[in-house]
């Protein structure tokens, strides 16, 4: 078994601006309904910090999957948050098919935000070819 690592850094301000300008269209194109729900602030509004962390995780997962010319819709990569607040990556549809094609057997996720930036690292365990 081998490992692949993907990392991404996202501007929280850029995500906040996308939400402000494109609102629901942006949220529906990039995030799943569960992610939108999990990324809400206490007042119910979308939390740009949480959304940016989620976006960084999706980008890091795409890097691990070595997307190349494949078409992978953003919502086919979902960040799940459990009851303790830990996050994981769930792949469906095109992302899941690509993971199988690339020999990915397991994904681990670490996400954070500090100041104006959000970051994510995805580590994939892959079958030797």
Phi and psi in radians as a Rosetta constraint file:
Dihedral C 1 N 2 CA 2 C 2 CIRCULARHARMONIC -2.014 0.35
Dihedral N 2 CA 2 C 2 N 3 CIRCULARHARMONIC 3.070 0.35
Dihedral C 2 N 3 CA 3 C 3 CIRCULARHARMONIC -2.174 0.35
Dihedral N 3 CA 3 C 3 N 4 CIRCULARHARMONIC 2.580 0.35
Dihedral C 3 N 4 CA 4 C 4 CIRCULARHARMONIC -2.242 0.35
Dihedral N 4 CA 4 C 4 N 5 CIRCULARHARMONIC 2.519 0.35
Dihedral C 4 N 5 CA 5 C 5 CIRCULARHARMONIC -2.191 0.35
Dihedral N 5 CA 5 C 5 N 6 CIRCULARHARMONIC 2.348 0.35
Dihedral C 5 N 6 CA 6 C 6 CIRCULARHARMONIC -2.158 0.35
Dihedral N 6 CA 6 C 6 N 7 CIRCULARHARMONIC 2.464 0.35
Dihedral C 6 N 7 CA 7 C 7 CIRCULARHARMONIC -2.383 0.35
Dihedral N 7 CA 7 C 7 N 8 CIRCULARHARMONIC 2.580 0.35
Dihedral C 7 N 8 CA 8 C 8 CIRCULARHARMONIC -2.622 0.35
Dihedral N 8 CA 8 C 8 N 9 CIRCULARHARMONIC 2.629 0.35
Dihedral C 8 N 9 CA 9 C 9 CIRCULARHARMONIC -2.231 0.35
Dihedral N 9 CA 9 C 9 N 10 CIRCULARHARMONIC 2.283 0.35
Dihedral C 9 N 10 CA 10 C 10 CIRCULARHARMONIC -2.261 0.35
Dihedral N 10 CA 10 C 10 N 11 CIRCULARHARMONIC 2.428 0.35
Dihedral C 10 N 11 CA 11 C 11 CIRCULARHARMONIC -1.343 0.35
Dihedral N 11 CA 11 C 11 N 12 CIRCULARHARMONIC 2.131 0.35
Dihedral C 11 N 12 CA 12 C 12 CIRCULARHARMONIC -1.117 0.35
Dihedral N 12 CA 12 C 12 N 13 CIRCULARHARMONIC -0.648 0.35
Dihedral C 12 N 13 CA 13 C 13 CIRCULARHARMONIC -1.078 0.35
Dihedral N 13 CA 13 C 13 N 14 CIRCULARHARMONIC -0.668 0.35
Dihedral C 13 N 14 CA 14 C 14 CIRCULARHARMONIC -1.129 0.35
Dihedral N 14 CA 14 C 14 N 15 CIRCULARHARMONIC -0.708 0.35
Dihedral C 14 N 15 CA 15 C 15 CIRCULARHARMONIC -1.175 0.35
Dihedral N 15 CA 15 C 15 N 16 CIRCULARHARMONIC -0.743 0.35
Dihedral C 15 N 16 CA 16 C 16 CIRCULARHARMONIC -1.040 0.35
Dihedral N 16 CA 16 C 16 N 17 CIRCULARHARMONIC -0.724 0.35
Dihedral C 16 N 17 CA 17 C 17 CIRCULARHARMONIC -1.154 0.35
Dihedral N 17 CA 17 C 17 N 18 CIRCULARHARMONIC -0.702 0.35
Dihedral C 17 N 18 CA 18 C 18 CIRCULARHARMONIC -1.071 0.35
Dihedral N 18 CA 18 C 18 N 19 CIRCULARHARMONIC -0.723 0.35
Dihedral C 18 N 19 CA 19 C 19 CIRCULARHARMONIC -1.139 0.35
Dihedral N 19 CA 19 C 19 N 20 CIRCULARHARMONIC -0.743 0.35
Dihedral C 19 N 20 CA 20 C 20 CIRCULARHARMONIC -1.147 0.35
Dihedral N 20 CA 20 C 20 N 21 CIRCULARHARMONIC -0.779 0.35
Dihedral C 20 N 21 CA 21 C 21 CIRCULARHARMONIC -1.388 0.35
Dihedral N 21 CA 21 C 21 N 22 CIRCULARHARMONIC -0.783 0.35
Dihedral C 21 N 22 CA 22 C 22 CIRCULARHARMONIC -1.847 0.35
Dihedral N 22 CA 22 C 22 N 23 CIRCULARHARMONIC -0.172 0.35
Dihedral C 22 N 23 CA 23 C 23 CIRCULARHARMONIC 0.738 0.35
Dihedral N 23 CA 23 C 23 N 24 CIRCULARHARMONIC -2.151 0.35
Dihedral C 23 N 24 CA 24 C 24 CIRCULARHARMONIC -1.041 0.35
Dihedral N 24 CA 24 C 24 N 25 CIRCULARHARMONIC -0.604 0.35
Dihedral C 24 N 25 CA 25 C 25 CIRCULARHARMONIC -1.065 0.35
Dihedral N 25 CA 25 C 25 N 26 CIRCULARHARMONIC -0.785 0.35
Dihedral C 25 N 26 CA 26 C 26 CIRCULARHARMONIC -1.102 0.35
Dihedral N 26 CA 26 C 26 N 27 CIRCULARHARMONIC -0.825 0.35
Dihedral C 26 N 27 CA 27 C 27 CIRCULARHARMONIC -1.077 0.35
Dihedral N 27 CA 27 C 27 N 28 CIRCULARHARMONIC -0.742 0.35
Dihedral C 27 N 28 CA 28 C 28 CIRCULARHARMONIC -1.216 0.35
Dihedral N 28 CA 28 C 28 N 29 CIRCULARHARMONIC -0.590 0.35
Dihedral C 28 N 29 CA 29 C 29 CIRCULARHARMONIC -1.285 0.35
Dihedral N 29 CA 29 C 29 N 30 CIRCULARHARMONIC -0.608 0.35
Dihedral C 29 N 30 CA 30 C 30 CIRCULARHARMONIC -1.784 0.35
Dihedral N 30 CA 30 C 30 N 31 CIRCULARHARMONIC -0.644 0.35
Dihedral C 30 N 31 CA 31 C 31 CIRCULARHARMONIC -2.000 0.35
Dihedral N 31 CA 31 C 31 N 32 CIRCULARHARMONIC 2.705 0.35
Dihedral C 31 N 32 CA 32 C 32 CIRCULARHARMONIC -1.436 0.35
Dihedral N 32 CA 32 C 32 N 33 CIRCULARHARMONIC 2.882 0.35
Dihedral C 32 N 33 CA 33 C 33 CIRCULARHARMONIC -1.035 0.35
Dihedral N 33 CA 33 C 33 N 34 CIRCULARHARMONIC -0.670 0.35
Dihedral C 33 N 34 CA 34 C 34 CIRCULARHARMONIC -1.107 0.35
Dihedral N 34 CA 34 C 34 N 35 CIRCULARHARMONIC -0.761 0.35
Dihedral C 34 N 35 CA 35 C 35 CIRCULARHARMONIC -1.102 0.35
Dihedral N 35 CA 35 C 35 N 36 CIRCULARHARMONIC -0.751 0.35
Dihedral C 35 N 36 CA 36 C 36 CIRCULARHARMONIC -1.050 0.35
Dihedral N 36 CA 36 C 36 N 37 CIRCULARHARMONIC -0.751 0.35
Dihedral C 36 N 37 CA 37 C 37 CIRCULARHARMONIC -1.112 0.35
Dihedral N 37 CA 37 C 37 N 38 CIRCULARHARMONIC -0.774 0.35
Dihedral C 37 N 38 CA 38 C 38 CIRCULARHARMONIC -1.241 0.35
Dihedral N 38 CA 38 C 38 N 39 CIRCULARHARMONIC -0.358 0.35
Dihedral C 38 N 39 CA 39 C 39 CIRCULARHARMONIC -1.770 0.35
Dihedral N 39 CA 39 C 39 N 40 CIRCULARHARMONIC 0.512 0.35
Dihedral C 39 N 40 CA 40 C 40 CIRCULARHARMONIC -1.624 0.35
Dihedral N 40 CA 40 C 40 N 41 CIRCULARHARMONIC 2.553 0.35
Dihedral C 40 N 41 CA 41 C 41 CIRCULARHARMONIC -1.362 0.35
Dihedral N 41 CA 41 C 41 N 42 CIRCULARHARMONIC 2.929 0.35
Dihedral C 41 N 42 CA 42 C 42 CIRCULARHARMONIC -0.969 0.35
Dihedral N 42 CA 42 C 42 N 43 CIRCULARHARMONIC -0.489 0.35
Dihedral C 42 N 43 CA 43 C 43 CIRCULARHARMONIC -1.449 0.35
Dihedral N 43 CA 43 C 43 N 44 CIRCULARHARMONIC 0.000 0.35
Dihedral C 43 N 44 CA 44 C 44 CIRCULARHARMONIC 1.632 0.35
Dihedral N 44 CA 44 C 44 N 45 CIRCULARHARMONIC -0.173 0.35
Dihedral C 44 N 45 CA 45 C 45 CIRCULARHARMONIC -1.383 0.35
Dihedral N 45 CA 45 C 45 N 46 CIRCULARHARMONIC 2.704 0.35
Dihedral C 45 N 46 CA 46 C 46 CIRCULARHARMONIC -1.049 0.35
Dihedral N 46 CA 46 C 46 N 47 CIRCULARHARMONIC 2.330 0.35
Dihedral C 46 N 47 CA 47 C 47 CIRCULARHARMONIC -1.660 0.35
Dihedral N 47 CA 47 C 47 N 48 CIRCULARHARMONIC 1.900 0.35
Dihedral C 47 N 48 CA 48 C 48 CIRCULARHARMONIC -1.010 0.35
Dihedral N 48 CA 48 C 48 N 49 CIRCULARHARMONIC -0.569 0.35
Dihedral C 48 N 49 CA 49 C 49 CIRCULARHARMONIC -1.124 0.35
Dihedral N 49 CA 49 C 49 N 50 CIRCULARHARMONIC -0.810 0.35
Dihedral C 49 N 50 CA 50 C 50 CIRCULARHARMONIC -1.172 0.35
Dihedral N 50 CA 50 C 50 N 51 CIRCULARHARMONIC -0.725 0.35
Dihedral C 50 N 51 CA 51 C 51 CIRCULARHARMONIC -1.101 0.35
Dihedral N 51 CA 51 C 51 N 52 CIRCULARHARMONIC -0.708 0.35
Dihedral C 51 N 52 CA 52 C 52 CIRCULARHARMONIC -1.130 0.35
Dihedral N 52 CA 52 C 52 N 53 CIRCULARHARMONIC -0.706 0.35
Dihedral C 52 N 53 CA 53 C 53 CIRCULARHARMONIC -1.071 0.35
Dihedral N 53 CA 53 C 53 N 54 CIRCULARHARMONIC -0.750 0.35
Dihedral C 53 N 54 CA 54 C 54 CIRCULARHARMONIC -1.122 0.35
Dihedral N 54 CA 54 C 54 N 55 CIRCULARHARMONIC -0.756 0.35
Dihedral C 54 N 55 CA 55 C 55 CIRCULARHARMONIC -1.096 0.35
Dihedral N 55 CA 55 C 55 N 56 CIRCULARHARMONIC -0.750 0.35
Dihedral C 55 N 56 CA 56 C 56 CIRCULARHARMONIC -1.061 0.35
Dihedral N 56 CA 56 C 56 N 57 CIRCULARHARMONIC -0.682 0.35
Dihedral C 56 N 57 CA 57 C 57 CIRCULARHARMONIC -1.127 0.35
Dihedral N 57 CA 57 C 57 N 58 CIRCULARHARMONIC -0.722 0.35
Dihedral C 57 N 58 CA 58 C 58 CIRCULARHARMONIC -1.105 0.35
Dihedral N 58 CA 58 C 58 N 59 CIRCULARHARMONIC -0.767 0.35
Dihedral C 58 N 59 CA 59 C 59 CIRCULARHARMONIC -1.099 0.35
Dihedral N 59 CA 59 C 59 N 60 CIRCULARHARMONIC -0.754 0.35
Dihedral C 59 N 60 CA 60 C 60 CIRCULARHARMONIC -1.111 0.35
Dihedral N 60 CA 60 C 60 N 61 CIRCULARHARMONIC -0.667 0.35
Dihedral C 60 N 61 CA 61 C 61 CIRCULARHARMONIC -1.145 0.35
Dihedral N 61 CA 61 C 61 N 62 CIRCULARHARMONIC -0.700 0.35
Dihedral C 61 N 62 CA 62 C 62 CIRCULARHARMONIC -1.056 0.35
Dihedral N 62 CA 62 C 62 N 63 CIRCULARHARMONIC -0.672 0.35
Dihedral C 62 N 63 CA 63 C 63 CIRCULARHARMONIC -1.149 0.35
Dihedral N 63 CA 63 C 63 N 64 CIRCULARHARMONIC -0.716 0.35
Dihedral C 63 N 64 CA 64 C 64 CIRCULARHARMONIC -1.126 0.35
Dihedral N 64 CA 64 C 64 N 65 CIRCULARHARMONIC -0.633 0.35
Dihedral C 64 N 65 CA 65 C 65 CIRCULARHARMONIC -1.357 0.35
Dihedral N 65 CA 65 C 65 N 66 CIRCULARHARMONIC -0.147 0.35
Dihedral C 65 N 66 CA 66 C 66 CIRCULARHARMONIC 0.916 0.35
Dihedral N 66 CA 66 C 66 N 67 CIRCULARHARMONIC 1.044 0.35
Dihedral C 66 N 67 CA 67 C 67 CIRCULARHARMONIC -0.987 0.35
Dihedral N 67 CA 67 C 67 N 68 CIRCULARHARMONIC -0.723 0.35
Dihedral C 67 N 68 CA 68 C 68 CIRCULARHARMONIC 0.982 0.35
Dihedral N 68 CA 68 C 68 N 69 CIRCULARHARMONIC -2.099 0.35
Dihedral C 68 N 69 CA 69 C 69 CIRCULARHARMONIC -1.715 0.35
Dihedral N 69 CA 69 C 69 N 70 CIRCULARHARMONIC 0.119 0.35
Dihedral C 69 N 70 CA 70 C 70 CIRCULARHARMONIC -1.245 0.35
Dihedral N 70 CA 70 C 70 N 71 CIRCULARHARMONIC 2.639 0.35
Dihedral C 70 N 71 CA 71 C 71 CIRCULARHARMONIC -1.754 0.35
Dihedral N 71 CA 71 C 71 N 72 CIRCULARHARMONIC 2.014 0.35
Dihedral C 71 N 72 CA 72 C 72 CIRCULARHARMONIC -2.215 0.35
Dihedral N 72 CA 72 C 72 N 73 CIRCULARHARMONIC 1.890 0.35
Dihedral C 72 N 73 CA 73 C 73 CIRCULARHARMONIC -1.132 0.35
Dihedral N 73 CA 73 C 73 N 74 CIRCULARHARMONIC 2.436 0.35
Dihedral C 73 N 74 CA 74 C 74 CIRCULARHARMONIC -0.863 0.35
Dihedral N 74 CA 74 C 74 N 75 CIRCULARHARMONIC -0.826 0.35
Dihedral C 74 N 75 CA 75 C 75 CIRCULARHARMONIC -1.161 0.35
Dihedral N 75 CA 75 C 75 N 76 CIRCULARHARMONIC -0.175 0.35
Dihedral C 75 N 76 CA 76 C 76 CIRCULARHARMONIC -1.354 0.35
Dihedral N 76 CA 76 C 76 N 77 CIRCULARHARMONIC -0.071 0.35
Dihedral C 76 N 77 CA 77 C 77 CIRCULARHARMONIC -2.033 0.35
Dihedral N 77 CA 77 C 77 N 78 CIRCULARHARMONIC 1.975 0.35
Dihedral C 77 N 78 CA 78 C 78 CIRCULARHARMONIC -2.066 0.35
Dihedral N 78 CA 78 C 78 N 79 CIRCULARHARMONIC 2.340 0.35
Dihedral C 78 N 79 CA 79 C 79 CIRCULARHARMONIC -1.598 0.35
Dihedral N 79 CA 79 C 79 N 80 CIRCULARHARMONIC 2.106 0.35
Dihedral C 79 N 80 CA 80 C 80 CIRCULARHARMONIC -1.817 0.35
Dihedral N 80 CA 80 C 80 N 81 CIRCULARHARMONIC 2.436 0.35
Dihedral C 80 N 81 CA 81 C 81 CIRCULARHARMONIC -2.047 0.35
Dihedral N 81 CA 81 C 81 N 82 CIRCULARHARMONIC 2.148 0.35
Dihedral C 81 N 82 CA 82 C 82 CIRCULARHARMONIC -1.481 0.35
Dihedral N 82 CA 82 C 82 N 83 CIRCULARHARMONIC -3.141 0.35
Dihedral C 82 N 83 CA 83 C 83 CIRCULARHARMONIC -1.136 0.35
Dihedral N 83 CA 83 C 83 N 84 CIRCULARHARMONIC -0.281 0.35
Dihedral C 83 N 84 CA 84 C 84 CIRCULARHARMONIC -1.670 0.35
Dihedral N 84 CA 84 C 84 N 85 CIRCULARHARMONIC -0.065 0.35
Dihedral C 84 N 85 CA 85 C 85 CIRCULARHARMONIC 1.622 0.35
Dihedral N 85 CA 85 C 85 N 86 CIRCULARHARMONIC 0.056 0.35
Dihedral C 85 N 86 CA 86 C 86 CIRCULARHARMONIC -1.382 0.35
Dihedral N 86 CA 86 C 86 N 87 CIRCULARHARMONIC 2.487 0.35
Dihedral C 86 N 87 CA 87 C 87 CIRCULARHARMONIC -1.856 0.35
Dihedral N 87 CA 87 C 87 N 88 CIRCULARHARMONIC 2.637 0.35
Dihedral C 87 N 88 CA 88 C 88 CIRCULARHARMONIC -2.529 0.35
Dihedral N 88 CA 88 C 88 N 89 CIRCULARHARMONIC 2.940 0.35
Dihedral C 88 N 89 CA 89 C 89 CIRCULARHARMONIC -1.872 0.35
Dihedral N 89 CA 89 C 89 N 90 CIRCULARHARMONIC 2.328 0.35
Dihedral C 89 N 90 CA 90 C 90 CIRCULARHARMONIC -2.110 0.35
Dihedral N 90 CA 90 C 90 N 91 CIRCULARHARMONIC 2.212 0.35
Dihedral C 90 N 91 CA 91 C 91 CIRCULARHARMONIC -1.846 0.35
Dihedral N 91 CA 91 C 91 N 92 CIRCULARHARMONIC 2.435 0.35
Dihedral C 91 N 92 CA 92 C 92 CIRCULARHARMONIC -2.379 0.35
Dihedral N 92 CA 92 C 92 N 93 CIRCULARHARMONIC 2.947 0.35
Dihedral C 92 N 93 CA 93 C 93 CIRCULARHARMONIC 0.889 0.35
Dihedral N 93 CA 93 C 93 N 94 CIRCULARHARMONIC -2.257 0.35
Dihedral C 93 N 94 CA 94 C 94 CIRCULARHARMONIC -1.056 0.35
Dihedral N 94 CA 94 C 94 N 95 CIRCULARHARMONIC -0.650 0.35
Dihedral C 94 N 95 CA 95 C 95 CIRCULARHARMONIC -1.167 0.35
Dihedral N 95 CA 95 C 95 N 96 CIRCULARHARMONIC -0.728 0.35
Dihedral C 95 N 96 CA 96 C 96 CIRCULARHARMONIC -1.138 0.35
Dihedral N 96 CA 96 C 96 N 97 CIRCULARHARMONIC -0.738 0.35
Dihedral C 96 N 97 CA 97 C 97 CIRCULARHARMONIC -1.098 0.35
Dihedral N 97 CA 97 C 97 N 98 CIRCULARHARMONIC -0.743 0.35
Dihedral C 97 N 98 CA 98 C 98 CIRCULARHARMONIC -1.143 0.35
Dihedral N 98 CA 98 C 98 N 99 CIRCULARHARMONIC -0.684 0.35
Dihedral C 98 N 99 CA 99 C 99 CIRCULARHARMONIC -1.046 0.35
Dihedral N 99 CA 99 C 99 N 100 CIRCULARHARMONIC -0.771 0.35
Dihedral C 99 N 100 CA 100 C 100 CIRCULARHARMONIC -1.077 0.35
Dihedral N 100 CA 100 C 100 N 101 CIRCULARHARMONIC -0.772 0.35
Dihedral C 100 N 101 CA 101 C 101 CIRCULARHARMONIC -1.068 0.35
Dihedral N 101 CA 101 C 101 N 102 CIRCULARHARMONIC -0.626 0.35
Dihedral C 101 N 102 CA 102 C 102 CIRCULARHARMONIC -1.520 0.35
Dihedral N 102 CA 102 C 102 N 103 CIRCULARHARMONIC -0.042 0.35
Dihedral C 102 N 103 CA 103 C 103 CIRCULARHARMONIC 1.418 0.35
Dihedral N 103 CA 103 C 103 N 104 CIRCULARHARMONIC 0.297 0.35
Dihedral C 103 N 104 CA 104 C 104 CIRCULARHARMONIC -1.307 0.35
Dihedral N 104 CA 104 C 104 N 105 CIRCULARHARMONIC 2.199 0.35
Dihedral C 104 N 105 CA 105 C 105 CIRCULARHARMONIC -1.948 0.35
Dihedral N 105 CA 105 C 105 N 106 CIRCULARHARMONIC -0.313 0.35
Dihedral C 105 N 106 CA 106 C 106 CIRCULARHARMONIC -2.773 0.35
Dihedral N 106 CA 106 C 106 N 107 CIRCULARHARMONIC 2.504 0.35
Dihedral C 106 N 107 CA 107 C 107 CIRCULARHARMONIC -2.210 0.35
Dihedral N 107 CA 107 C 107 N 108 CIRCULARHARMONIC 2.430 0.35
Dihedral C 107 N 108 CA 108 C 108 CIRCULARHARMONIC -2.164 0.35
Dihedral N 108 CA 108 C 108 N 109 CIRCULARHARMONIC 2.541 0.35
Dihedral C 108 N 109 CA 109 C 109 CIRCULARHARMONIC -2.276 0.35
Dihedral N 109 CA 109 C 109 N 110 CIRCULARHARMONIC 2.420 0.35
Dihedral C 109 N 110 CA 110 C 110 CIRCULARHARMONIC -2.322 0.35
Dihedral N 110 CA 110 C 110 N 111 CIRCULARHARMONIC 2.203 0.35
Dihedral C 110 N 111 CA 111 C 111 CIRCULARHARMONIC -2.283 0.35
Dihedral N 111 CA 111 C 111 N 112 CIRCULARHARMONIC 2.697 0.35
Dihedral C 111 N 112 CA 112 C 112 CIRCULARHARMONIC -2.774 0.35
Dihedral N 112 CA 112 C 112 N 113 CIRCULARHARMONIC 2.936 0.35
Dihedral C 112 N 113 CA 113 C 113 CIRCULARHARMONIC -2.536 0.35
Dihedral N 113 CA 113 C 113 N 114 CIRCULARHARMONIC 2.575 0.35
Dihedral C 113 N 114 CA 114 C 114 CIRCULARHARMONIC -2.668 0.35
Dihedral N 114 CA 114 C 114 N 115 CIRCULARHARMONIC 2.215 0.35
Dihedral C 114 N 115 CA 115 C 115 CIRCULARHARMONIC 1.007 0.35
Dihedral N 115 CA 115 C 115 N 116 CIRCULARHARMONIC -2.232 0.35
Dihedral C 115 N 116 CA 116 C 116 CIRCULARHARMONIC -1.540 0.35
Dihedral N 116 CA 116 C 116 N 117 CIRCULARHARMONIC 0.095 0.35
Dihedral C 116 N 117 CA 117 C 117 CIRCULARHARMONIC -2.195 0.35
Dihedral N 117 CA 117 C 117 N 118 CIRCULARHARMONIC 2.614 0.35
Dihedral C 117 N 118 CA 118 C 118 CIRCULARHARMONIC -2.124 0.35
Dihedral N 118 CA 118 C 118 N 119 CIRCULARHARMONIC 2.553 0.35
Dihedral C 118 N 119 CA 119 C 119 CIRCULARHARMONIC -2.419 0.35
Dihedral N 119 CA 119 C 119 N 120 CIRCULARHARMONIC 2.672 0.35
Dihedral C 119 N 120 CA 120 C 120 CIRCULARHARMONIC -2.543 0.35
Dihedral N 120 CA 120 C 120 N 121 CIRCULARHARMONIC 2.553 0.35
Dihedral C 120 N 121 CA 121 C 121 CIRCULARHARMONIC -2.214 0.35
Dihedral N 121 CA 121 C 121 N 122 CIRCULARHARMONIC 2.294 0.35
Dihedral C 121 N 122 CA 122 C 122 CIRCULARHARMONIC -2.081 0.35
Dihedral N 122 CA 122 C 122 N 123 CIRCULARHARMONIC 2.251 0.35
Dihedral C 122 N 123 CA 123 C 123 CIRCULARHARMONIC -1.976 0.35
Dihedral N 123 CA 123 C 123 N 124 CIRCULARHARMONIC 2.271 0.35
Dihedral C 123 N 124 CA 124 C 124 CIRCULARHARMONIC -2.025 0.35
Dihedral N 124 CA 124 C 124 N 125 CIRCULARHARMONIC 2.393 0.35
Dihedral C 124 N 125 CA 125 C 125 CIRCULARHARMONIC -1.621 0.35
Dihedral N 125 CA 125 C 125 N 126 CIRCULARHARMONIC 2.260 0.35
Dihedral C 125 N 126 CA 126 C 126 CIRCULARHARMONIC -2.216 0.35
Dihedral N 126 CA 126 C 126 N 127 CIRCULARHARMONIC 2.550 0.35
Dihedral C 126 N 127 CA 127 C 127 CIRCULARHARMONIC -1.195 0.35
Dihedral N 127 CA 127 C 127 N 128 CIRCULARHARMONIC 2.480 0.35
Dihedral C 127 N 128 CA 128 C 128 CIRCULARHARMONIC -1.183 0.35
Dihedral N 128 CA 128 C 128 N 129 CIRCULARHARMONIC 2.486 0.35
